[in-house]
């Protein structure tokens, strides 16, 4: 009887517990921005403390998330200040990232950040070969 009561109690509390986000504490690499594949090397990691960080084409970066996942409300994106020939790609990455408002994992291999007006950023696990990864947000080729 007591065992059945404990089981019933634990099952009634289970729905109140927040599910762990499987995309947190995983290193992701950029695959596409706004449905277009990119060869810009950039990474993203969302940690358990709701901080986003990674590497852009030239610099390391970090930003706090003022919302509860899966919502995004990024604070100022802070980065190191190294120069390189890919600063324009880096700025495009930061511009897109600053506009993202939600994150969702699609399948096991794709992380999608979304923003207003259909804007997207798509990531795959770091170390994957972007040339063979499926891009779920990419526009069909003519």
Backbone torsions as a table, in degrees:
resi	resn	phi	psi	omega
1	UNK	NA	-48.8	-178.7
2	UNK	-63.2	-40.9	179.5
3	UNK	-62.3	-42.0	178.1
4	UNK	-64.1	-37.8	178.4
5	UNK	-65.8	-43.6	177.9
6	UNK	-63.5	-40.4	178.3
7	UNK	-64.3	-45.1	179.5
8	UNK	-62.8	-41.0	178.9
9	UNK	-64.4	-44.5	-179.7
10	UNK	-65.9	-36.1	177.6
11	UNK	-69.7	-31.8	179.5
12	UNK	-74.1	-26.8	179.7
13	UNK	-86.2	-25.1	-175.7
14	UNK	-53.3	-43.4	-180.0
15	UNK	-64.3	-20.6	-179.6
16	UNK	-79.2	-18.1	-178.8
17	UNK	-79.9	133.3	-179.4
18	UNK	-73.0	133.3	178.4
19	UNK	-70.6	145.0	177.3
20	UNK	-68.9	140.0	178.3
21	UNK	-82.0	119.6	-176.6
22	UNK	-72.8	-13.3	-179.1
23	UNK	-92.4	-6.4	178.2
24	UNK	-79.7	154.4	-179.6
25	UNK	56.8	31.9	173.6
26	UNK	-122.0	137.5	176.1
27	UNK	-85.2	122.9	-179.4
28	UNK	-113.8	148.5	175.4
29	UNK	-118.3	145.1	-177.1
30	UNK	-64.6	134.3	176.5
31	UNK	-113.1	-42.1	-175.4
32	UNK	-154.4	151.7	171.7
33	UNK	-124.2	128.1	178.6
34	UNK	51.3	42.5	174.4
35	UNK	78.2	10.3	178.8
36	UNK	-122.4	123.2	177.0
37	UNK	-58.1	147.8	178.2
38	UNK	-131.4	150.1	173.9
39	UNK	-101.5	7.1	176.6
40	UNK	-67.0	127.0	-179.9
41	UNK	-82.6	109.3	178.3
42	UNK	-144.8	145.3	-179.3
43	UNK	-127.3	163.2	-178.7
44	UNK	-144.3	138.9	173.4
45	UNK	-140.0	132.5	175.5
46	UNK	-110.5	118.0	-177.0
47	UNK	-95.2	175.0	-176.2
48	UNK	-66.0	-19.4	178.7
49	UNK	-90.2	10.5	176.5
50	UNK	69.9	33.1	176.0
51	UNK	-110.2	134.8	175.7
52	UNK	-102.4	141.8	-179.1
53	UNK	-156.6	165.4	176.7
54	UNK	167.8	-156.5	178.4
55	UNK	-125.0	135.2	173.6
56	UNK	-97.6	-179.7	-177.5
57	UNK	-55.5	-27.7	-179.5
58	UNK	-119.8	-29.9	-168.4
59	UNK	-133.2	159.1	170.6
60	UNK	-82.3	150.3	-177.7
61	UNK	-144.0	163.2	176.1
62	UNK	-153.3	151.6	176.4
63	UNK	-155.4	139.6	175.0
64	UNK	-83.1	149.9	176.9
65	UNK	-106.6	117.8	-179.1
66	UNK	-84.5	2.7	-179.8
67	UNK	-116.2	167.5	176.1
68	UNK	-90.7	128.2	179.7
69	UNK	-54.6	140.0	16.6
70	UNK	-89.7	6.1	176.2
71	UNK	-75.8	150.7	176.1
72	UNK	-124.4	134.1	171.8
73	UNK	-143.9	77.9	-172.6
74	UNK	-69.2	137.8	171.5
75	UNK	-79.1	-165.8	179.5
76	UNK	-58.0	135.3	175.6
77	UNK	-86.0	117.9	179.3
78	UNK	-100.9	138.1	179.7
79	UNK	-142.5	161.1	171.2
80	UNK	-68.1	174.2	-173.0
81	UNK	-125.7	49.9	178.1
82	UNK	-89.4	140.6	178.1
83	UNK	-90.8	149.4	173.1
84	UNK	-161.9	174.0	-176.6
85	UNK	-73.7	-4.4	-177.2
86	UNK	-111.1	27.2	-178.8
87	UNK	-63.4	-32.8	178.0
88	UNK	-65.2	-41.2	176.6
89	UNK	-65.4	-38.7	178.5
90	UNK	-63.1	-43.7	179.5
91	UNK	-63.5	-39.3	177.0
92	UNK	-63.1	-39.3	177.0
93	UNK	-62.0	-49.5	-179.5
94	UNK	-64.6	-39.6	178.4
95	UNK	-60.6	-46.8	179.2
96	UNK	-65.2	-46.5	-177.8
97	UNK	-58.8	-41.1	-177.2
98	UNK	-65.6	-18.4	-178.5
99	UNK	-96.8	-4.9	-176.9
100	UNK	-73.4	140.3	-176.0
101	UNK	-122.8	-6.3	179.9
102	UNK	-156.0	156.9	178.2
103	UNK	-134.1	141.5	177.6
104	UNK	-151.0	144.9	174.7
105	UNK	-94.6	132.5	177.7
106	UNK	-112.5	110.6	-174.8
107	UNK	69.1	-157.6	-179.3
108	UNK	-95.1	-13.1	-169.1
109	UNK	-117.8	-4.2	-175.4
110	UNK	-127.9	131.2	175.3
111	UNK	-114.3	125.9	-175.6
112	UNK	-116.8	123.6	170.1
113	UNK	-100.8	136.2	-179.4
114	UNK	-124.7	155.2	179.0
115	UNK	-143.1	-170.2	-178.6
116	UNK	-66.6	158.1	176.1
117	UNK	59.1	29.3	176.6
118	UNK	76.1	11.7	178.8
119	UNK	-66.3	143.3	-179.9
120	UNK	-142.8	155.3	167.1
121	UNK	-133.8	130.3	-178.5
122	UNK	-118.7	136.2	-178.6
123	UNK	-126.7	154.7	173.5
124	UNK	-128.3	165.3	-179.7
125	UNK	-55.7	137.9	179.8
126	UNK	-61.1	139.1	-178.0
127	UNK	96.4	-12.8	177.2
128	UNK	-71.6	157.3	176.5
129	UNK	-88.3	106.6	-177.3
130	UNK	-57.5	-26.8	-178.1
131	UNK	-66.7	-25.5	-178.1
132	UNK	-108.5	-5.5	179.8
133	UNK	-75.6	144.2	176.7
134	UNK	-78.8	128.5	177.6
135	UNK	-100.5	110.5	-175.6
136	UNK	-79.8	-19.6	-179.5
137	UNK	-100.1	-7.0	-174.4
138	UNK	-68.9	144.8	178.1
139	UNK	-73.5	144.5	178.1
140	UNK	-65.6	144.4	178.0
141	UNK	-79.8	141.8	178.6
142	UNK	-75.0	NA	NA
